[in-house]
Amino acid sequence: MASRIVLDRERVIGEIDPKIFGGFMEHMGRSIYQGIYDPGSPLADVRGFRKDVLAALKELCPRVIRYPGGNFLSGYHWLDGVGPKEKRPRRRDLAWLSTETNQFGVDEFLAYCQELEAEPMLGVNMGTGTIEEAGSLVEYCNAPTGSYYADLRVRNGHSQPYGVKYWCLGNEMDGPWQIGHLEAVEYARKAREAAKIMRWQDPSLKLILCGSSGTGMSTYPEWDRLSLETCWEMIDYLSLHYYAGNHSGDSASYLALARQFEDHLDTLAATLRYVRAKLRSKRTVFLSWDEWNVWYKNHVHDGQWQQAPHLIEEIYNLEDALVVAQWMNVFLRRCTVLKMACLAQMVNVIAPILTRPDGLVRQTIFYPFKLFSQNALGTSLDVLCRAPEYETTEFGSIPVLDASASFSEETGSSTLFIVNRSLKEKEPVEICWQGWNPGGAAKVTQLSGDSPKLENTFESPQTVVPINLGEMKIQDRKLVLQLPPLSFTVLTCQLGGV
């Protein structure tokens, strides 16, 4: 069967929320120190921010950034990281068995978000922290002058409120590994009471409830149901986390993981609908996939009480990039319920960017994120994609192609994203525009390679990079492409008429 993709701008799934193109920075390993913040480096600016890292992150254009954790959050007290740096305490971080200097804290993070023009997503400590501490952090960030913590912010050099909108009520509190782990009912009650105090400080907040930390948890999705039923009227999002990997070396199944991602979202979307119906509520709660990435090769967690130890610095290859591209295809296809997502993490720790003292390298997963973030605008289209199938051990028969598309009324542009999952076979595909004229040509960009294990390194940083194939002519609203095996293709065209 020949592959065929049909695009119709009248067949709309929903609006794409730009906040699905978000990132995550945790006090773990070299994510903060030697990553985004390195005041001793000749590459840093006067604030200690690595200029080369900032420039690379601006290419990714993250719309929201989650901070300060992660597992780190459940043992973190935000007051340690504000005020004069010479007075900030050094602490043992029990999450990653590392030494935390607290030289980078809330104010530095919010300045970094301003530099990136990204919305901050702050987490409050639901492990060792108190609900009072959570409310005080909201006061520090968002209250006008005239109260203790707002005036403390002013004394620390920030006269105007930050207006932080997005707040996580803890992190992975269902996990036995979590500092201060709670059972679902315990967590839900604490989260509800924290939410009350935080909303009294600032009623405009958008709150993210801690959901199951993975589909493999024995409590999934019961944890989500129980916590939602207790907190529904107080929260705006439910978080979900997942890390993908090719643990068995089965690349055919690994490249079909979009099926897993869809099932995950569909299960939690059904849970949201059930709870809303049970409570007879008119409130709508969405999903926030605020930790997602490929992670399976590097499992070094023990920092041995070092400052900025090298922890889980994953090296990514071509097949990892194709999984990331499919994940983002799923984001577009499920955009009616998924409204935020944070790639975990952004620098050094399971990240698209790796640094060393003299520079950085953009890993393979950098490029699909960048291509989606820059091009997936407006509405998501319901793509008709017919393609031959191949057999996988884990998922059975899977189409060889995976696709999503967007259309922007504002710019008049449409972008099609296609992954060819085949390890060896090229796939010819006919692309048809139905009911509208895409113009005379389409710009085509492609990421591909002849081995799934190709990597970008400091010595060979351009091994896996997108290639601009130029413009290809569209005739009678049709275009035929030859998609290489192991490829991600992005095709953009301008609206030319009805």
Residue pairs with C-beta under 8 A, 6 or more apart in sequence:
1 386
1 387
1 388
2 428
2 429
2 430
3 385
3 386
3 387
3 388
3 400
3 401
3 427
3 428
3 429
3 430
3 483
4 384
4 385
4 386
4 387
4 429
4 430
4 431
4 432
5 383
5 384
5 385
5 386
5 401
5 403
5 416
5 418
5 429
5 430
5 431
5 432
6 383
6 384
6 431
6 432
6 433
6 434
7 381
7 383
7 384
7 405
7 414
7 416
7 431
7 432
7 433
7 434
7 438
8 381
8 382
8 384
8 433
8 434
8 435
8 436
9 381
9 407
9 414
9 435
9 436
9 495
10 435
11 381
11 382
12 379
12 380
12 381
12 382
12 407
13 332
13 333
13 335
13 336
13 379
13 380
13 381
13 382
14 335
14 336
14 379
14 380
15 335
15 378
15 379
15 380
16 332
16 335
16 376
16 377
16 378
16 379
16 380
16 406
17 335
17 338
17 339
17 340
18 63
18 377
19 63
19 64
19 119
19 339
19 340
19 341
20 289
20 328
20 331
20 335
20 338
20 339
20 340
20 341
21 60
21 61
21 62
21 63
21 341
21 369
21 372
21 373
21 376
22 62
22 63
22 64
22 65
22 66
22 118
22 121
22 290
22 340
22 341
22 342
22 343
23 57
23 60
23 62
23 64
23 65
23 66
23 118
23 342
23 343
23 344
23 345
23 346
24 65
24 66
24 67
24 70
24 290
24 291
24 342
24 343
24 344
24 345
24 346
25 31
25 32
25 35
25 36
25 65
25 66
25 67
25 68
25 109
25 345
25 346
25 347
26 32
26 67
26 68
26 69
26 70
26 71
26 72
26 73
26 344
26 345
26 349
27 68
27 69
27 70
27 72
27 76
27 93
27 100
27 104
28 69
28 70
28 71
28 72
28 95
28 96
28 98
28 311
28 312
28 345
28 349
29 96
29 98
29 303
29 308
29 309
29 310
29 311
29 312
29 313
29 348
29 349
30 308
30 309
30 310
30 311
30 313
30 347
30 348
30 349
30 355
31 345
31 346
31 347
31 348
31 349
31 351
32 104
32 308
33 101
33 103
33 104
33 307
33 308
34 308
34 348
34 355
35 50
35 53
35 347
35 348
35 349
35 351
35 353
35 355
36 49
36 50
36 53
36 54
36 57
36 112
36 346
36 347
37 44
37 48
37 49
37 50
37 103
37 104
37 108
38 44
38 48
38 50
38 355
39 47
39 48
39 103
41 50
41 357
43 50
43 51
43 52
43 359
44 50
44 51
45 51
47 108
47 111
48 103
48 104
48 108
49 112
49 115
50 355
52 355
52 359
52 360
53 347
53 353
53 355
53 360
54 115
54 116
56 353
56 360
56 362
56 366
57 116
57 346
57 347
57 353
58 116
59 366
59 370
60 346
60 352
60 366
60 369
60 370
60 373
61 370
61 373
61 374
62 116
62 118
62 343
62 346
62 373
63 118
63 119
63 373
64 118
64 119
64 120
64 121
64 166
64 340
64 342
65 109
65 112
65 113
65 116
65 118
65 119
65 120
65 121
65 342
65 346
66 121
66 123
66 168
66 290
66 342
67 109
67 120
67 121
67 122
67 123
68 76
68 78
68 81
68 109
68 122
68 123
69 76
69 95
69 123
69 171
70 95
70 123
70 171
70 291
70 344
71 95
71 96
71 171
71 172
71 177
71 178
71 179
72 93
72 95
72 96
72 100
73 123
73 124
73 125
73 127
73 168
73 170
73 171
74 95
74 125
74 126
74 127
74 128
74 129
74 170
74 171
74 173
74 178
74 179
74 180
75 93
75 94
75 95
75 125
75 127
75 128
75 179
75 180
76 125
76 129
77 125
77 128
77 129
77 133
78 105
78 106
78 125
78 133
78 137
78 140
80 88
80 89
80 91
80 100
80 102
80 105
81 88
81 102
81 104
81 105
81 106
81 108
82 88
82 105
82 106
82 107
82 140
82 152
82 153
82 156
83 152
83 155
83 156
85 103
88 101
88 102
88 103
88 105
89 102
90 99
90 100
90 101
90 102
91 99
91 100
91 102
92 98
92 99
92 100
92 305
93 99
93 100
93 303
94 179
95 179
96 301
96 302
96 303
96 309
96 311
97 301
97 302
97 303
97 304
97 305
98 303
98 304
98 305
98 306
98 307
98 308
98 309
98 311
99 303
99 305
99 306
99 307
101 307
106 122
106 137
106 140
106 141
107 153
107 156
107 157
107 158
109 120
109 122
110 120
110 141
110 162
110 164
113 119
113 120
119 165
119 166
120 162
120 164
120 166
121 166
121 167
121 168
121 208
121 290
121 340
121 342
122 137
122 141
122 164
122 166
122 167
122 168
123 167
123 168
123 170
123 171
124 133
124 134
124 137
124 167
124 168
124 169
124 170
124 194
124 198
125 133
125 134
125 170
126 134
126 169
126 170
126 171
126 173
126 180
126 182
126 187
126 190
126 191
126 194
126 210
127 170
127 173
127 178
127 179
127 180
127 181
128 179
128 180
129 180
131 190
131 193
131 194
131 197
132 197
134 169
134 194
134 197
134 198
135 194
135 197
135 198
135 200
135 201
136 149
137 149
138 164
138 167
138 197
138 198
138 201
138 202
138 205
139 147
139 148
139 149
139 150
139 201
140 149
140 150
140 152
140 153
141 153
141 161
141 162
141 163
141 164
142 161
142 162
142 163
142 164
142 201
142 202
143 149
143 150
143 161
143 201
143 202
144 150
144 161
145 151
145 154
145 159
150 161
153 161
165 204
165 205
165 206
166 205
166 206
166 208
166 340
167 198
167 205
167 206
167 207
167 208
168 208
168 210
168 239
168 290
169 191
169 194
169 195
169 207
169 208
169 209
169 210
169 231
169 235
170 187
170 191
170 210
171 178
171 210
172 178
172 210
172 213
172 241
173 180
173 181
173 182
173 187
173 210
174 181
174 184
174 187
174 210
174 212
174 213
174 217
174 219
174 223
175 181
175 213
175 217
182 190
184 219
184 222
184 223
184 226
184 227
185 226
185 230
187 210
187 227
188 226
188 227
188 229
188 230
188 231
189 230
191 209
191 210
191 227
191 230
191 231
191 234
191 235
192 230
192 231
192 234
195 207
195 231
195 234
195 235
196 234
198 205
198 207
199 205
199 207
199 234
206 236
206 237
207 234
207 235
207 236
207 237
208 235
208 236
208 237
208 238
208 239
208 288
208 290
208 340
209 227
209 228
209 231
209 235
209 237
209 238
209 239
209 285
210 227
210 239
211 223
211 224
211 227
211 238
211 239
211 240
211 241
211 268
212 219
212 220
212 221
212 223
212 224
212 240
212 241
213 241
214 220
214 241
214 242
214 243
215 242
215 260
215 263
215 264
215 267
217 223
221 267
221 268
221 271
224 238
224 268
224 271
225 271
225 274
225 275
228 235
228 238
228 271
228 272
228 275
228 285
229 275
229 278
229 279
232 275
232 276
232 279
232 281
232 283
232 285
233 279
233 281
233 283
235 285
236 285
236 286
237 285
237 286
237 287
237 288
237 339
237 340
238 268
238 271
238 272
238 285
238 286
238 287
238 288
239 287
239 288
239 289
239 290
239 291
240 264
240 265
240 268
240 287
240 288
240 289
240 290
241 289
241 290
241 291
241 292
241 344
242 260
242 261
242 264
242 289
242 291
242 292
243 291
243 292
243 293
243 294
243 295
243 296
243 344
243 350
244 254
244 257
244 260
244 293
244 294
244 295
244 296
244 323
244 327
245 254
245 294
245 295
245 296
245 297
246 254
246 296
246 319
247 296
250 392
250 393
250 394
251 319
251 423
251 452
252 390
252 391
252 392
252 393
252 421
252 423
253 392
253 393
253 394
253 395
254 319
254 323
255 319
255 322
255 323
255 326
255 419
255 421
255 423
256 392
256 394
256 395
256 398
256 421
257 323
257 326
257 327
258 326
258 327
258 329
258 330
258 402
259 395
259 398
260 395
261 326
261 327
261 330
262 330
262 333
262 334
265 287
265 289
265 330
265 334
265 337
265 338
266 334
268 287
268 337
269 287
269 334
269 337
272 285
272 286
272 287
272 337
275 281
275 285
276 283
276 284
276 285
286 337
286 338
286 339
286 340
287 337
287 338
287 339
287 340
288 338
288 339
288 340
288 341
288 342
289 331
289 338
289 340
289 341
289 342
290 340
290 341
290 342
290 344
291 342
291 344
292 327
292 341
292 342
292 343
292 344
293 324
293 343
293 344
293 345
293 350
293 365
294 314
294 316
294 320
294 323
294 324
294 350
294 365
295 312
295 314
295 350
296 314
297 314
297 315
298 312
298 313
298 314
298 315
298 350
299 312
300 310
300 311
300 312
300 313
301 311
301 312
303 309
303 311
311 349
312 349
312 350
313 348
313 349
313 350
313 351
313 354
314 350
314 351
315 363
315 455
315 457
316 352
316 363
316 364
316 365
316 455
316 456
317 364
317 452
317 453
317 454
317 455
317 464
318 364
318 447
318 448
318 449
318 451
318 452
318 453
318 454
318 455
318 464
318 486
319 452
319 453
319 486
320 364
320 365
321 364
321 365
321 367
321 368
321 447
321 464
321 488
322 368
322 419
322 421
322 452
322 486
322 487
322 488
324 365
324 368
324 369
325 368
325 372
325 417
325 419
325 447
325 488
326 402
326 419
326 421
328 368
328 369
328 372
328 376
328 404
328 417
329 402
329 403
329 404
329 417
329 419
330 404
331 338
331 341
331 372
332 372
332 376
332 380
332 404
332 405
332 406
332 417
333 380
333 404
335 380
343 352
343 369
344 350
345 351
346 352
346 353
347 353
347 354
347 355
348 354
348 355
351 363
352 362
352 363
352 365
352 366
352 369
353 360
353 361
353 362
353 363
353 366
354 360
354 361
354 363
354 458
356 458
359 458
361 456
361 457
361 458
361 461
362 456
362 461
362 465
363 455
363 456
364 447
364 454
364 455
364 456
364 464
367 447
367 464
367 465
367 466
367 488
368 447
368 488
371 417
371 445
371 447
371 466
371 488
371 490
372 417
375 406
375 415
375 417
375 490
375 492
376 404
376 406
376 415
376 417
377 406
377 408
377 410
377 411
377 413
377 415
378 406
378 407
378 408
378 409
378 410
378 411
379 406
379 407
379 408
379 409
380 404
380 405
380 406
381 404
381 405
381 406
381 407
381 414
383 403
383 404
383 405
383 416
385 399
385 401
385 402
385 403
386 399
387 399
387 400
387 401
387 427
387 429
388 399
388 400
388 427
389 397
389 398
389 399
389 400
390 397
390 398
390 400
390 421
390 422
391 397
391 398
392 398
398 421
400 420
400 421
400 422
400 425
400 427
401 418
401 419
401 420
401 421
401 427
401 429
401 483
402 418
402 419
402 421
403 416
403 417
403 418
403 419
404 416
404 417
405 414
405 415
405 416
405 417
406 414
406 415
407 413
407 414
408 414
412 494
412 495
413 492
413 493
413 494
413 495
414 438
414 492
414 493
414 494
414 495
415 490
415 491
415 492
416 431
416 490
416 491
416 492
417 488
417 489
417 490
418 429
418 483
418 488
418 489
418 490
418 491
419 487
419 488
419 489
420 426
420 427
420 483
420 484
420 485
420 486
420 487
420 488
420 489
422 485
422 486
423 452
423 485
423 486
424 485
425 485
426 482
426 483
426 484
426 485
427 482
427 483
427 485
428 480
428 481
428 482
428 483
429 480
429 481
429 483
430 478
430 479
430 480
431 478
431 479
431 480
431 481
431 491
432 477
432 478
433 474
433 477
433 478
434 477
435 498
436 495
436 497
436 498
437 477
437 495
437 496
437 497
437 498
438 474
438 477
438 493
438 494
438 495
438 496
439 474
439 493
439 494
439 495
439 496
440 473
440 474
440 496
441 471
441 472
441 473
441 474
441 493
442 471
442 472
442 474
442 479
442 491
442 492
442 493
443 468
443 470
443 471
443 491
443 492
443 493
444 468
444 469
444 470
444 471
444 472
444 481
444 489
444 490
444 491
445 466
445 467
445 468
445 469
445 489
445 490
445 491
445 492
446 466
446 467
446 469
446 484
446 487
446 488
446 489
446 490
447 464
447 465
447 466
447 467
447 487
447 488
447 489
448 467
448 484
448 485
448 486
448 487
448 488
449 463
449 464
449 486
450 486
451 486
452 486
454 463
454 464
455 463
455 464
456 462
456 463
456 464
456 465
457 463
466 490
472 479
472 481
473 479
474 493
479 491
481 489
481 491
483 489
